[in-house]
Amino acid sequence: MIETLNSIYEKTILARPVVTLFFLSLILIVFSAGLRDFKIDASTDALLLESDKDLRSFREMSMRYKTREFMFIAVAPTTDILSEENIDFVKRLRDELAGVTNVYDVISMLDVPLLTNKPGTLAEAATNFQTLRLATVDIEKARVELTEGPVYKDLIASADGTVTAIQLFLDEHPQLPRLRKIRDSLLYQKHSETGLSAEQKIELSTIEPDYQQSKLEAEENAHNAIGEIRGILQRYEQEGTARLYLGGLPMITDDLISFIGRDLIIFGSGVFIFLIIMLSVIFREVRWVILPFASCIYSGTLMLGLLGLLGWKVTIISSNFLALILIISMSMNIHLVVRYRELYRDHPNASQLDLVRLTVQNMARPCFYTAITTIIAFASLVISGIRPVIDFGWMMTIGLVVVFLTSFTLFPSLLLLTKKATLKKADGNTYPLTAVLSRFTENHGKTVLFVSFCVGVAGLTGMKKLEVENSFISYFHEDTEIYQGLKLIDEKLGGTTPLDIILKFPETIPESDFGSEEDDLAALFGDMSDQGDKADSWFTTHKIDRIKAVHDYLEQRPEIGKVLSLASGLRVAEELNGGNEFTPFELNILYKRMPAAVRATSIDPYISIYDDEARIAVRIFDSMPDLRRNELLKEIQSDLETVLGLSSKEYQITGLLVLYNNVLQTLFNSQILTLGAVMLGIMAMLLILFWSVKVAIVGILPNALAATAILGLMGWMAIPLDIMTITIAAITVGIAVDDCIHYLYRYKTELPTLKDPVKTMHYCHDNIARAALYTTLTITIGFSILLWSNFIPTILFGILTSIAMIVALLAALTLMPKLILMLKPFPSD
């Protein structure tokens, strides 16, 4: 079988390099057509679990309560927020923002009704309220209502009265909500036990392009509006009267798309420049710069085009895929170059064709297995259940296939078209560092084992300290607008991360003895007629007490900022009612007689009479030190049942905090499966390659040590696992095992000739270890380019992976040789 493949390869590739290059060029042209369709996705779709039942509940809740995404503009004036100067400033800013294309509503402190600003009945306050636009408004009473009132405090104005907020609502795409609802329902069905029927599969495949197009149009509209808003804010900031901060999910999504695009450019160009420098320093010959570089460019361009053709979008998680493809491609090409130069040194009179043939024959098998082991590492991400992680796994899996095929078609074809260079004496020199490591391993083997044992124990101890967290604010540099805006809103305006508690009530049973109170309400609201609908008796003492109890419980928690519910509006109404609580009958009539505009903003977002539900909207202090989100959710759930006496069927906890927490917990749980799958897969590959359990164990231990060390380091340094760092261990093992495979394969090949394990070790350190050192340096410095990212998890991923690769190399060139000398896993030993 192998001889047949070799024969086909020689006849099709090596014998016809020009024809090979021609067909490779045609393939590149075809796939390059997809470059124009290459897109980036930074929406919540790119970070959530498709099969998460909480996601479906969240979106159903959002539609039921008509919650809309909006943006904040935090205004921090140099003067008092209620000074004439600042009121005029906010008025001018607010009115100009209202004229921005795709902005359909703007709410500022000038627009909200000040219900307690002047004495009067509840009916008068509801129909003839004051606002800051009116000259008759009492400024000091307005200050109290805005900074201390249950509704506006930490929503419209900060409690200390130094910051006020302007809310901007963007126009909704006319088709997107409908398409999302249908798509979500089909995706949820897809992941259920029954799955999709044939008709539903067709419906999903039909609606997906329409959904993606509508989503793209909505993102473009938001991008244009945000650009216009930022232009306005820059002009107003130049007046010097206030600092302005833009925040909100639409702005974050738009900025993340820009960040990812910038990262792709920086990573790609940075890796290109770095590779040229590295190849020049290592080989000091033009051909060994151009040929590997051409292979890298080909693989990278082909993958970008393929992603465009397949419609796969790059997300935060996969934003470094191009850098990974280029680095891995360069690593494989370096092994080919080093082997070619070794063969040339040993057979200086061989023809170019013979040298290339021998290079390919010697390197095809170890490169194939190293590619397979790395593919196993990335393919393991497919079991995560998170769409962007799954896509990243498939991207890298396909990318590695492209890299392998390119390295063994383009590189040898180009090499065959060049002439043999003059052999330089430097090519035969021993590389000092690898020689030092081989001598150290021979003379201080016990020290190697002891240090490795200590590193392993420290790593395992540190792993026990690992935590999963998702502080969104900490994902960005402190000098970015995202960070500054989120930080200010978090600290001054009641938190950033939304959480919703849905209280479910049994079917409404009308409370008796309403009739005696009808005369009082008639005097308050005028004549009343019984409309006979569900609203007539929805408000009961039991419901109101429960809503207030849960509201008060949430409000006293230190992790929770702003809390809004029916209780917020009720307490304002009770203040107007002389501090007296309303009876159920009064509340039912009050709801029906309330002006529609007031009811739409203060009541309807917090109750669903048809569904017998009440909603309590909460925001969490995302920047709170030592906040443990998963523990917070568990504590709230426990207290709702044990302290407040609710059964599990009487409430539901939902919101973005829950959804992102589900993502991280799923990743954490799948990390164990992923790492286990990678280890087993690599062990299987080593068994197939060497047919020896001992060799498989020797080959996997250095990589397991590197993974343990890096996870332990994260635990000791209190670096939480997040959407990026949680994949480090599996990826490190998958990439780092390449050096072990190349070393073991060469050791097995040379041992029968040299007939001495120690001499064979020194030989391998002087030859294949040099390539391992080159590739590790390439990968390490390549990952360090991620330091230029705007996204902190990407930076941490680059730093930690670089450290892990260095640990893996040291283990491969010290621990592994020592284990070989101890265990003698090869028959020739």
Secondary structure in CASP SS format (residue, H / E / C, confidence):
PFRMAT SS
TARGET T0000
AUTHOR 0000-0000-0000
METHOD secondary structure of the structure
MODEL  1
M C 1.00
I H 1.00
E H 1.00
T H 1.00
L H 1.00
N H 1.00
S H 1.00
I H 1.00
Y H 1.00
E H 1.00
K H 1.00
T H 1.00
I H 1.00
L H 1.00
A C 1.00
R C 1.00
P H 1.00
V H 1.00
V H 1.00
T H 1.00
L H 1.00
F H 1.00
F H 1.00
L H 1.00
S H 1.00
L H 1.00
I H 1.00
L H 1.00
I H 1.00
V H 1.00
F H 1.00
S H 1.00
A H 1.00
G H 1.00
L H 1.00
R H 1.00
D H 1.00
F C 1.00
K C 1.00
I E 1.00
D C 1.00
A C 1.00
S C 1.00
T H 1.00
D H 1.00
A H 1.00
L H 1.00
L C 1.00
L C 1.00
E C 1.00
S C 1.00
D C 1.00
K H 1.00
D H 1.00
L H 1.00
R H 1.00
S H 1.00
F H 1.00
R H 1.00
E H 1.00
M H 1.00
S H 1.00
M H 1.00
R H 1.00
Y C 1.00
K C 1.00
T C 1.00
R C 1.00
E C 1.00
F E 1.00
M E 1.00
F E 1.00
I E 1.00
A E 1.00
V E 1.00
A E 1.00
P E 1.00
T C 1.00
T C 1.00
D C 1.00
I C 1.00
L C 1.00
S C 1.00
E H 1.00
E H 1.00
N H 1.00
I H 1.00
D H 1.00
F H 1.00
V H 1.00
K H 1.00
R H 1.00
L H 1.00
R H 1.00
D H 1.00
E H 1.00
L H 1.00
A H 1.00
G C 1.00
V C 1.00
T C 1.00
N C 1.00
V E 1.00
Y E 1.00
D E 1.00
V E 1.00
I E 1.00
S C 1.00
M C 1.00
L C 1.00
D C 1.00
V C 1.00
P C 1.00
L E 1.00
L C 1.00
T C 1.00
N C 1.00
K C 1.00
P C 1.00
G C 1.00
T C 1.00
L H 1.00
A H 1.00
E H 1.00
A H 1.00
A H 1.00
T H 1.00
N C 1.00
F C 1.00
Q E 1.00
T C 1.00
L C 1.00
R C 1.00
L C 1.00
A C 1.00
T C 1.00
V C 1.00
D C 1.00
I H 1.00
E H 1.00
K H 1.00
A H 1.00
R H 1.00
V H 1.00
E H 1.00
L H 1.00
T H 1.00
E H 1.00
G C 1.00
P C 1.00
V C 1.00
Y C 1.00
K E 1.00
D C 1.00
L C 1.00
I C 1.00
A E 1.00
S C 1.00
A C 1.00
D C 1.00
G C 1.00
T C 1.00
V C 1.00
T E 1.00
A E 1.00
I E 1.00
Q E 1.00
L E 1.00
F E 1.00
L E 1.00
D C 1.00
E C 1.00
H C 1.00
P C 1.00
Q C 1.00
L H 1.00
P H 1.00
R H 1.00
L H 1.00
R H 1.00
K H 1.00
I H 1.00
R H 1.00
D H 1.00
S H 1.00
L H 1.00
L H 1.00
Y H 1.00
Q H 1.00
K H 1.00
H C 1.00
S C 1.00
E C 1.00
T C 1.00
G C 1.00
L C 1.00
S C 1.00
A H 1.00
E H 1.00
Q H 1.00
K H 1.00
I H 1.00
E H 1.00
L H 1.00
S H 1.00
T H 1.00
I H 1.00
E H 1.00
P H 1.00
D H 1.00
Y H 1.00
Q H 1.00
Q H 1.00
S H 1.00
K H 1.00
L H 1.00
E H 1.00
A H 1.00
E H 1.00
E H 1.00
N H 1.00
A H 1.00
H H 1.00
N H 1.00
A H 1.00
I H 1.00
G H 1.00
E H 1.00
I H 1.00
R H 1.00
G H 1.00
I H 1.00
L H 1.00
Q H 1.00
R H 1.00
Y H 1.00
E H 1.00
Q C 1.00
E C 1.00
G C 1.00
T C 1.00
A E 1.00
R E 1.00
L E 1.00
Y E 1.00
L E 1.00
G E 1.00
G E 1.00
L H 1.00
P H 1.00
M H 1.00
I H 1.00
T H 1.00
D H 1.00
D H 1.00
L H 1.00
I H 1.00
S H 1.00
F H 1.00
I H 1.00
G H 1.00
R H 1.00
D H 1.00
L H 1.00
I H 1.00
I H 1.00
F H 1.00
G H 1.00
S H 1.00
G H 1.00
V H 1.00
F H 1.00
I H 1.00
F H 1.00
L H 1.00
I H 1.00
I H 1.00
M H 1.00
L H 1.00
S H 1.00
V H 1.00
I H 1.00
F H 1.00
R C 1.00
E C 1.00
V C 1.00
R H 1.00
W H 1.00
V H 1.00
I H 1.00
L H 1.00
P H 1.00
F H 1.00
A H 1.00
S H 1.00
C H 1.00
I H 1.00
Y H 1.00
S H 1.00
G H 1.00
T H 1.00
L H 1.00
M H 1.00
L H 1.00
G H 1.00
L H 1.00
L H 1.00
G H 1.00
L H 1.00
L H 1.00
G C 1.00
W C 1.00
K C 1.00
V E 1.00
T C 1.00
I C 1.00
I C 1.00
S C 1.00
S C 1.00
N C 1.00
F H 1.00
L H 1.00
A H 1.00
L H 1.00
I H 1.00
L H 1.00
I H 1.00
I H 1.00
S H 1.00
M H 1.00
S H 1.00
M H 1.00
N H 1.00
I H 1.00
H H 1.00
L H 1.00
V H 1.00
V H 1.00
R H 1.00
Y H 1.00
R H 1.00
E H 1.00
L H 1.00
Y H 1.00
R H 1.00
D H 1.00
H C 1.00
P C 1.00
N C 1.00
A C 1.00
S C 1.00
Q H 1.00
L H 1.00
D H 1.00
L H 1.00
V H 1.00
R H 1.00
L H 1.00
T H 1.00
V H 1.00
Q H 1.00
N H 1.00
M H 1.00
A H 1.00
R H 1.00
P H 1.00
C H 1.00
F H 1.00
Y H 1.00
T H 1.00
A H 1.00
I H 1.00
T H 1.00
T H 1.00
I H 1.00
I H 1.00
A H 1.00
F H 1.00
A H 1.00
S H 1.00
L H 1.00
V H 1.00
I H 1.00
S H 1.00
G C 1.00
I C 1.00
R H 1.00
P H 1.00
V H 1.00
I H 1.00
D H 1.00
F H 1.00
G H 1.00
W H 1.00
M H 1.00
M H 1.00
T H 1.00
I H 1.00
G H 1.00
L H 1.00
V H 1.00
V H 1.00
V H 1.00
F H 1.00
L H 1.00
T H 1.00
S H 1.00
F C 1.00
T C 1.00
L H 1.00
F H 1.00
P H 1.00
S H 1.00
L H 1.00
L H 1.00
L H 1.00
L C 1.00
T C 1.00
K C 1.00
K C 1.00
A C 1.00
T C 1.00
L C 1.00
K C 1.00
K H 1.00
A H 1.00
D H 1.00
G H 1.00
N C 1.00
T C 1.00
Y C 1.00
P H 1.00
L H 1.00
T H 1.00
A H 1.00
V H 1.00
L H 1.00
S H 1.00
R H 1.00
F H 1.00
T H 1.00
E H 1.00
N H 1.00
H C 1.00
G H 1.00
K H 1.00
T H 1.00
V H 1.00
L H 1.00
F H 1.00
V H 1.00
S H 1.00
F H 1.00
C H 1.00
V H 1.00
G H 1.00
V H 1.00
A H 1.00
G H 1.00
L H 1.00
T H 1.00
G H 1.00
M H 1.00
K C 1.00
K C 1.00
L C 1.00
E C 1.00
V E 1.00
E C 1.00
N C 1.00
S C 1.00
F C 1.00
I H 1.00
S H 1.00
Y H 1.00
F E 1.00
H C 1.00
E C 1.00
D C 1.00
T C 1.00
E H 1.00
I H 1.00
Y H 1.00
Q H 1.00
G H 1.00
L H 1.00
K H 1.00
L H 1.00
I H 1.00
D H 1.00
E H 1.00
K H 1.00
L C 1.00
G C 1.00
G C 1.00
T C 1.00
T E 1.00
P E 1.00
L E 1.00
D E 1.00
I E 1.00
I E 1.00
L E 1.00
K E 1.00
F C 1.00
P C 1.00
E C 1.00
T C 1.00
I C 1.00
P C 1.00
E C 1.00
S C 1.00
D C 1.00
F C 1.00
G H 1.00
S H 1.00
E H 1.00
E H 1.00
D H 1.00
D H 1.00
L H 1.00
A H 1.00
A H 1.00
L H 1.00
F H 1.00
G C 1.00
D C 1.00
M C 1.00
S C 1.00
D C 1.00
Q C 1.00
G C 1.00
D C 1.00
K H 1.00
A H 1.00
D H 1.00
S C 1.00
W C 1.00
F C 1.00
T C 1.00
T H 1.00
H H 1.00
K H 1.00
I H 1.00
D H 1.00
R H 1.00
I H 1.00
K H 1.00
A H 1.00
V H 1.00
H H 1.00
D H 1.00
Y H 1.00
L H 1.00
E H 1.00
Q C 1.00
R C 1.00
P C 1.00
E C 1.00
I E 1.00
G E 1.00
K E 1.00
V E 1.00
L E 1.00
S C 1.00
L H 1.00
A H 1.00
S H 1.00
G H 1.00
L H 1.00
R H 1.00
V H 1.00
A H 1.00
E H 1.00
E H 1.00
L H 1.00
N C 1.00
G C 1.00
G C 1.00
N C 1.00
E C 1.00
F C 1.00
T C 1.00
P H 1.00
F H 1.00
E H 1.00
L H 1.00
N H 1.00
I H 1.00
L H 1.00
Y H 1.00
K H 1.00
R H 1.00
M C 1.00
P C 1.00
A H 1.00
A H 1.00
V H 1.00
R H 1.00
A H 1.00
T H 1.00
S H 1.00
I C 1.00
D C 1.00
P C 1.00
Y C 1.00
I E 1.00
S E 1.00
I C 1.00
Y C 1.00
D C 1.00
D C 1.00
E E 1.00
A E 1.00
R E 1.00
I E 1.00
A E 1.00
V E 1.00
R E 1.00
I E 1.00
F C 1.00
D C 1.00
S C 1.00
M C 1.00
P C 1.00
D C 1.00
L C 1.00
R C 1.00
R H 1.00
N H 1.00
E H 1.00
L H 1.00
L H 1.00
K H 1.00
E H 1.00
I H 1.00
Q H 1.00
S H 1.00
D H 1.00
L H 1.00
E H 1.00
T H 1.00
V C 1.00
L C 1.00
G C 1.00
L C 1.00
S C 1.00
S H 1.00
K H 1.00
E H 1.00
Y E 1.00
Q E 1.00
I E 1.00
T E 1.00
G C 1.00
L H 1.00
L H 1.00
V H 1.00
L H 1.00
Y H 1.00
N H 1.00
N H 1.00
V H 1.00
L H 1.00
Q H 1.00
T H 1.00
L H 1.00
F H 1.00
N H 1.00
S H 1.00
Q H 1.00
I H 1.00
L H 1.00
T H 1.00
L H 1.00
G H 1.00
A H 1.00
V H 1.00
M H 1.00
L H 1.00
G H 1.00
I H 1.00
M H 1.00
A H 1.00
M H 1.00
L H 1.00
L H 1.00
I H 1.00
L H 1.00
F H 1.00
W C 1.00
S C 1.00
V H 1.00
K H 1.00
V H 1.00
A H 1.00
I H 1.00
V H 1.00
G H 1.00
I H 1.00
L H 1.00
P H 1.00
N H 1.00
A H 1.00
L H 1.00
A H 1.00
A H 1.00
T H 1.00
A H 1.00
I H 1.00
L H 1.00
G H 1.00
L H 1.00
M H 1.00
G H 1.00
W H 1.00
M C 1.00
A C 1.00
I C 1.00
P C 1.00
L E 1.00
D C 1.00
I C 1.00
M C 1.00
T H 1.00
I H 1.00
T H 1.00
I H 1.00
A H 1.00
A H 1.00
I H 1.00
T H 1.00
V H 1.00
G H 1.00
I H 1.00
A H 1.00
V H 1.00
D H 1.00
D H 1.00
C H 1.00
I H 1.00
H H 1.00
Y H 1.00
L H 1.00
Y H 1.00
R H 1.00
Y H 1.00
K H 1.00
T H 1.00
E H 1.00
L H 1.00
P H 1.00
T H 1.00
L H 1.00
K C 1.00
D C 1.00
P H 1.00
V H 1.00
K H 1.00
T H 1.00
M H 1.00
H H 1.00
Y H 1.00
C H 1.00
H H 1.00
D H 1.00
N C 1.00
I H 1.00
A H 1.00
R H 1.00
A H 1.00
A H 1.00
L H 1.00
Y H 1.00
T H 1.00
T H 1.00
L H 1.00
T H 1.00
I H 1.00
T H 1.00
I H 1.00
G H 1.00
F H 1.00
S H 1.00
I H 1.00
L H 1.00
L H 1.00
W H 1.00
S C 1.00
N C 1.00
F E 1.00
I H 1.00
P H 1.00
T H 1.00
I H 1.00
L H 1.00
F H 1.00
G H 1.00
I H 1.00
L H 1.00
T H 1.00
S H 1.00
I H 1.00
A H 1.00
M H 1.00
I H 1.00
V H 1.00
A H 1.00
L H 1.00
L H 1.00
A H 1.00
A H 1.00
L H 1.00
T H 1.00
L H 1.00
M H 1.00
P H 1.00
K H 1.00
L H 1.00
I H 1.00
L H 1.00
M H 1.00
L H 1.00
K C 1.00
P C 1.00
F C 1.00
P C 1.00
S C 1.00
D C 1.00
END
